[in-house]
Amino acid sequence: MSQTADSPRLSALDVGVFGAMLASSAAIGCYFGLSKGGQRSALDYLMGGRQMSMLPVALSLVASFISGISIMGDPAEVYRHGTQYWTIVLSSYLASCVVSLVYAPLYIKLQLNSCYQYLKMRFNESVRKMASALFVISQFLYIPIVIYAPALALSQVTGLNVHVITPVISAICIFYTTIGGLRAVVWTDTLQTCLMMMAMVAVFAMGVARVGGWEHVWQAAERGGRLEFFNMDPNPLERHTFWTVLLGQFVYQLAWCATSQGMVQRYLAVPDLRTARWCLACFAFGMTAVKWLSVATGLLLYASYENCDPISSQRVSRQDQILPLYVLETAGHIPGLSGLFVAGVFSAALSSMSTGLNALSGVLVEDLFARWIPKEGRFGAALWLRVAALSTGVVCVVLVLIVEHLGGVLQVALSLGSITSGTMLGLFTMGMFCPRANSKGALIGSLASLILNGGIVFATQGALAQGTLRHSFLPLSTDLCPENTTTIILPTEPVLETWPLLKLSYMYYSLVGAILVPLVGLPVSWISGGRHRKMSPDLFSPFVHRWLTPEDQQCDLKLDEK
C-alpha cells in the first residue's frame, strides 16, 4: 500500500511522546550503567547481583514475551478469526504453575548463570553448545523481525520512514542494554510495559465510547459470528479450537519460560525461589490482562469496520496494519494519543530486543566462547559481556536492513521460534525426568526433532506461499464503503487439496517438537547403553528421585561442571 497525501500522519506532539519514551529508556541505561559504580562483575551484569525486586522482574517477564507484533497482530487475529484465541490466558496460568513447581526450583538450587549450563552438567559440553547455538541462531532471526515488522506496519499508515526509525530505535536499545546490563533492561521493560498497557487501555476506552458502548461492540460481534469461546473439536487440523490454543500455547509458553535464557535469566535474578514464584504468578496475571484486552480490541475493530473492511477496500495491505490505521483515523484529533500508541508498540519491540541482546551476550560469553575469553581482572567478564551485547546489536541492525528483502520468508523465520522452542523443551524435560537418558540420546533426539518438525513447518509455509494451502477466516463486508473505493474479493474458504499433515494447527508445532525429542532420544539412549556415570539428585526433578539408583542418591554435585 502506498502512502497518499491525505493519509493520517503523526503530529509534532505525537513524535514528542514517542521521543520521550526513547529518551527515558536511554536515561535508565545511563543511570544503571554509569552510576553506583556500574555493573562491575558478570553476576551484576547478567543477574543484577541476584537481588532484583519482584515487581519489575514480573513486568519485565511480560514485556519480554509480548512483542510489537503481538500488540498489532492479536487484535487483528480476533478481527478476522474470532474469539477462540482467548484460551491463551488459561495456557499462561498452566505454564507459570509448571515452571514454578518443576523448572525454577532446579535452576535456582543450582545457582546457574545460564540455563544451558544445566545441559553440560546433565549431559555433556556438546549438548550444551548445540542448545546454545540454536538459541543464538533463533535470536538472530527473531530480533530483527520484532523490530522491523511493527516499524513497517506503522510506516505504511503513518508516513514514518522505516529506514530511519529502525536504526534509531535499535541504536538506543543497544546503548542502554550494553551499558546497563540486566538492571537497565528490567527497569526499561517496566517503563515500557506501563506505556504499552496505557496505550492499549486508552485506545480501547476511546474506541468503545466512539461506537456507543460495549453493548454495540458485542452486538456487532454476534452479527459477524466472531463470538466463539468453547469450540471443543479435538481435530488437530483445525487452526483454532479450545484444545489447539490451550495445549499448543501451554507448551509454547512453557518452553519460553523454562528453557529460553532471556526468560530464565529474570527469575534467576531474584533472591529466592519464593520471590521467583511470585514473579511467575504476576507474569500469568499480566499476560491475562494483555491478552483479554487484545481480544476485546479485536472485537472493537470489527464493530468499527463491520461494513467496510480495510483490507478488502485496499486501505491497508496486511492485517497487522488495521489497528494502527484505526488509531490514527479515530484518535488523530486527540493530541498525543497516536504518539502514545506508537510508543506502546515500539516499547513492546524494544523490550523484546533488549531481552534478546542481554541473553545473547550471556550465552556467547558463558556458554559458547568461555574458554577463549579472558576473565581476569575486576572488569574482565563484564567488559566482554558488553562487547558481546554491542556486537550482537550491530549484527541485528544489519539483519533488519536485510529482512525487508526476504518477502515471504518472514513468516518462515517467525515459525522457526516454534521449532527450536519445542526441541529445547523436550531436551530439558528429558534430562530432568528421564534418569537413563544419555548425551547421545539428547543429541540425536534434538536433531531428529529439529529436522522432522522443521520439515513440517517449512513445507507448510511453502504451501501457503504457493497458494496450495490457505487458512479460512470469517466473512468480511464492504457494503458501506464509499462508492469511489476500489475493493477486492478475499477468499474466505480454505484450500483443501494438500497433504493433511500440512494442515496441522500451527499451535501444535512446539508440542510436536517437544514430543519428538524423548520419542527418539530415549530409545537411542537405551541402545547406546544408557547413562554411564553417577549424577547428583539435584540434576533431576524431585518427582523422579525415587527411581534414582542408590549410587546417584549419594552422589554430590560437582559445581565445576558448570
Rosetta blueprint (number, residue, H / E / L):
1 M L
2 S L
3 Q L
4 T L
5 A L
6 D L
7 S L
8 P L
9 R L
10 L L
11 S L
12 A H
13 L H
14 D H
15 V H
16 G H
17 V H
18 F H
19 G H
20 A H
21 M H
22 L H
23 A H
24 S H
25 S H
26 A H
27 A H
28 I H
29 G H
30 C H
31 Y H
32 F H
33 G H
34 L H
35 S L
36 K L
37 G L
38 G L
39 Q L
40 R L
41 S L
42 A H
43 L H
44 D H
45 Y H
46 L H
47 M H
48 G H
49 G H
50 R H
51 Q L
52 M L
53 S L
54 M H
55 L H
56 P H
57 V H
58 A H
59 L H
60 S H
61 L H
62 V H
63 A H
64 S H
65 F H
66 I L
67 S L
68 G H
69 I H
70 S H
71 I H
72 M H
73 G H
74 D H
75 P H
76 A H
77 E H
78 V H
79 Y H
80 R H
81 H H
82 G L
83 T H
84 Q H
85 Y H
86 W H
87 T H
88 I H
89 V H
90 L H
91 S H
92 S H
93 Y H
94 L H
95 A H
96 S H
97 C H
98 V H
99 V H
100 S H
101 L H
102 V H
103 Y H
104 A H
105 P H
106 L H
107 Y H
108 I H
109 K H
110 L H
111 Q L
112 L L
113 N L
114 S L
115 C L
116 Y L
117 Q H
118 Y H
119 L H
120 K H
121 M H
122 R H
123 F L
124 N L
125 E H
126 S H
127 V H
128 R H
129 K H
130 M H
131 A H
132 S H
133 A H
134 L H
135 F H
136 V H
137 I H
138 S H
139 Q H
140 F H
141 L H
142 Y H
143 I H
144 P H
145 I H
146 V H
147 I H
148 Y H
149 A H
150 P H
151 A H
152 L H
153 A H
154 L H
155 S H
156 Q H
157 V H
158 T H
159 G L
160 L L
161 N L
162 V H
163 H H
164 V H
165 I H
166 T H
167 P H
168 V H
169 I H
170 S H
171 A H
172 I H
173 C H
174 I H
175 F H
176 Y H
177 T H
178 T H
179 I H
180 G H
181 G H
182 L H
183 R H
184 A H
185 V H
186 V H
187 W H
188 T H
189 D H
190 T H
191 L H
192 Q H
193 T H
194 C H
195 L H
196 M H
197 M H
198 M H
199 A H
200 M H
201 V H
202 A H
203 V H
204 F H
205 A H
206 M H
207 G H
208 V H
209 A H
210 R H
211 V H
212 G L
213 G L
214 W H
215 E H
216 H H
217 V H
218 W H
219 Q H
220 A H
221 A H
222 E H
223 R H
224 G L
225 G L
226 R L
227 L L
228 E L
229 F L
230 F L
231 N L
232 M L
233 D L
234 P L
235 N L
236 P L
237 L L
238 E L
239 R L
240 H L
241 T L
242 F H
243 W H
244 T H
245 V H
246 L H
247 L H
248 G H
249 Q H
250 F H
251 V H
252 Y H
253 Q H
254 L H
255 A H
256 W H
257 C H
258 A H
259 T H
260 S L
261 Q H
262 G H
263 M H
264 V H
265 Q H
266 R H
267 Y H
268 L L
269 A L
270 V L
271 P L
272 D L
273 L H
274 R H
275 T H
276 A H
277 R H
278 W H
279 C H
280 L H
281 A H
282 C H
283 F H
284 A H
285 F H
286 G H
287 M H
288 T H
289 A H
290 V H
291 K H
292 W H
293 L H
294 S H
295 V H
296 A H
297 T H
298 G H
299 L H
300 L H
301 L H
302 Y H
303 A H
304 S H
305 Y L
306 E L
307 N L
308 C L
309 D L
310 P L
311 I L
312 S L
313 S L
314 Q L
315 R L
316 V L
317 S L
318 R L
319 Q H
320 D H
321 Q H
322 I H
323 L H
324 P H
325 L H
326 Y H
327 V H
328 L H
329 E H
330 T H
331 A H
332 G L
333 H L
334 I L
335 P L
336 G L
337 L H
338 S H
339 G H
340 L H
341 F H
342 V H
343 A H
344 G H
345 V H
346 F H
347 S H
348 A H
349 A H
350 L H
351 S H
352 S H
353 M H
354 S H
355 T H
356 G H
357 L H
358 N H
359 A H
360 L H
361 S H
362 G H
363 V H
364 L H
365 V H
366 E H
367 D H
368 L H
369 F L
370 A H
371 R H
372 W H
373 I L
374 P L
375 K L
376 E L
377 G L
378 R L
379 F L
380 G H
381 A H
382 A H
383 L H
384 W H
385 L H
386 R H
387 V H
388 A H
389 A H
390 L H
391 S H
392 T H
393 G H
394 V H
395 V H
396 C H
397 V H
398 V H
399 L H
400 V H
401 L H
402 I H
403 V H
404 E L
405 H L
406 L L
407 G L
408 G L
409 V H
410 L H
411 Q H
412 V H
413 A H
414 L H
415 S H
416 L H
417 G H
418 S H
419 I H
420 T H
421 S H
422 G H
423 T H
424 M H
425 L H
426 G H
427 L H
428 F H
429 T H
430 M H
431 G H
432 M H
433 F H
434 C L
435 P L
436 R L
437 A L
438 N L
439 S H
440 K H
441 G H
442 A H
443 L H
444 I H
445 G H
446 S H
447 L H
448 A H
449 S H
450 L H
451 I H
452 L H
453 N H
454 G H
455 G H
456 I H
457 V H
458 F H
459 A H
460 T H
461 Q H
462 G H
463 A H
464 L H
465 A H
466 Q H
467 G L
468 T L
469 L L
470 R E
471 H L
472 S L
473 F L
474 L L
475 P L
476 L L
477 S L
478 T L
479 D L
480 L L
481 C L
482 P L
483 E L
484 N L
485 T L
486 T L
487 T L
488 I L
489 I L
490 L L
491 P L
492 T L
493 E L
494 P L
495 V E
496 L L
497 E L
498 T L
499 W L
500 P H
501 L H
502 L H
503 K H
504 L L
505 S L
506 Y H
507 M H
508 Y H
509 Y H
510 S H
511 L H
512 V H
513 G H
514 A H
515 I H
516 L H
517 V H
518 P H
519 L H
520 V H
521 G H
522 L H
523 P H
524 V H
525 S H
526 W H
527 I H
528 S L
529 G L
530 G L
531 R L
532 H L
533 R L
534 K L
535 M L
536 S L
537 P H
538 D H
539 L H
540 F L
541 S L
542 P H
543 F H
544 V H
545 H H
546 R H
547 W H
548 L L
549 T L
550 P H
551 E H
552 D H
553 Q H
554 Q L
555 C L
556 D L
557 L L
558 K L
559 L H
560 D H
561 E H
562 K L
